[in-house]
Amino acid sequence: MKVLLLIDIQNDFLPGGALPVPAGDAIIPVVSRLTGSFPLVVATQDWHPRGHGSFASSHAGKRPFDTVTYGAERQTLWPDHCVQGTPGAAFPVSLDTRPVEAIFRKGTDPLIDSYSAFYDKDHRKTTGLAGYLRDKQVTDVYLAGLAADICVFETAKDSLREGFNTYFVQDATRPLEAERLPGLLRQFRDQGGTVLQCGDLL
C-alpha cells in the first residue's frame, strides 16, 4: 500500500500568508494531479496555540528568524503562523481535500516545536502517524507539501527511520530557502530515500 502525504499546505505558507514559501501555491495543481493516483491520501496541519514558544512574539526583544536555545536544540523563531482556528491555519480553497482520509495536526504543544509529521522536533512525542500508516499496511510514503527544506524534509527523514520506503516528489514541494535544498536531498538519498517528479508517477 502506498500513501500520498500532504505536508502543511496551509494559507499561512502560501503567498500573502504569515510565513510564505516562495511560489508555494504552484504545487497545488501538481498535488491535484497526484491525489487520484493514490489509494490513500493523508494531510498534516501545523496547528499552533496562541503564544507558541517557537513564535518570536513569545520572546521579549526577539525578531522572526532569530534563534534561541529552546528544548534540546537551537530553535529558529518564526512569525506567528498557523494559529489554531485562524484562516492562516486552514487549507486553501484551491486545494481539493475530498481525497484526504485523515488529517494529523502537529505543533499543538506550546513548549515543543514540530516540523516532522511523525514527531516533535526533539523526538519526545509522536503524532500517531506511523501507527496509523502501519494499521493501513502502508509500505511506501510519497511526500508533497511545504516547506521542502523544513517540514517535508524532516518528515522524510522520520519516514525512513520508521522503516517506510520514502519518496520525495520534488515538483510537488517548494523550499523556504532554495539554496539549502540540494544538500538536503543528497542527505535524503544517502539515507536510502528516492527523489522523483510528479511525471514519474502518472
Buried (B, 14 or more C-beta within 10 A) or exposed (E): EBBBBBBBBBBBBBEEBBBBBEEBBBBBEBBBBBBEEBEBBBBBBBBBBEEBBBBBBBBEEBEBEEEBEBBEEEBBBBBBBBBBEBEBBBBBEEBEBEBBEBEBBBBBBBEBBBBBBBBBBBEEBBBEBBEBBEEBEBEBBBBBBBBBBBBBBBBBBBBBBBEBBBBBBBBBBBBBEEEBBEEBBEEBEEEEBBBBEBEEBE
